[in-house]
Amino acid sequence: RKEVEQDPGPFNVPEGATVAFNCTYSNSASQSFFWYRQDCRKEPKLLMSVYSSGNEDGRFTAQLNRASQYISLLIRDSKLSDSATYLCVVRGNGATNKLIFGTGTLLAVQP
Amino acid sequence: SAVISQKPSRDICQRGTSLTIQCQVDSQVTMMFWYRQQPGQSLTLIATANQGSEATYESGFVIDKFPISRPNLTFSTLTVSNMSPEDSSIYLCSVDISGYGYTFGSGTRLTVV
């Protein structure tokens, strides 16, 4: 089983739609959780952290369920510019604090 | 967040040769991370570079193939040695300044022919 699993998509949605991405992780001792965005041929960039209480940043809402080891990202009112690959990322425990990346979910917002 | 300068941005190399990738950070960091992203795949951690000690390599990666230098707290290099076409990939360095999340360099797109 992969340490971080995501539906690879692609998700093809019209402008204005609401779309949700899900992610599961295998290590129950994981400490921190993030969503990154990666545009084609670019480096990943941090979109938002994910907290147990849930957090919102404009049209983006992230949720964490530690009991189920499940992370979600909700995008409301999708824009063409939201088209990208969204990476679910988990920080392990231990001294190295390394990040473990999911394979990413491809979102294509259509006009 | 940190600003990372990574170079070269891309290169095409002959098999059997080596390429050294450099990353310069605009602030001092304890750890720098080197990732590989093969075509169509997500990022895989190669190693963690600590200043003043040997790099820590992940399973499947060895120092002879990917030697790393970390001469100071703002700079690191990754060398891809004795390259083969299977090494064609994007290589990224990364740092975590605030504990909030990682910042990545712009990547080195390597093609081995």
Contacts between the chains, C-beta under 8 A, distances in Angstrom:
chain1	res1	chain2	res2	distance
A	34	B	101	5.4
A	36	B	101	7.9
A	41	B	109	7.7
A	42	B	106	7.5
A	42	B	107	7.7
A	43	B	92	5.8
A	43	B	104	4.1
A	43	B	105	6.5
A	43	B	106	5.4
A	43	B	107	5.0
A	44	B	43	6.9
A	44	B	92	7.9
A	44	B	104	5.6
A	45	B	104	7.4
A	46	B	1	7.9
A	46	B	100	7.7
A	46	B	101	4.0
A	46	B	102	7.1
A	46	B	103	7.5
A	49	B	100	6.7
A	49	B	101	6.4
A	87	B	42	6.4
A	87	B	43	7.7
A	96	B	31	7.4
A	96	B	48	5.2
A	96	B	56	6.5
A	97	B	31	7.3
A	97	B	96	6.7
A	98	B	33	6.7
A	98	B	45	5.4
A	98	B	48	6.5
A	98	B	58	8.0
A	99	B	33	7.6
A	99	B	43	7.9
A	99	B	45	7.3
A	99	B	94	7.8
A	99	B	102	5.9
A	100	B	45	7.7
A	101	B	42	4.5
A	101	B	43	4.5
A	101	B	44	7.7
A	102	B	42	6.2
A	103	B	41	6.6
A	103	B	42	4.5
A	104	B	42	5.3
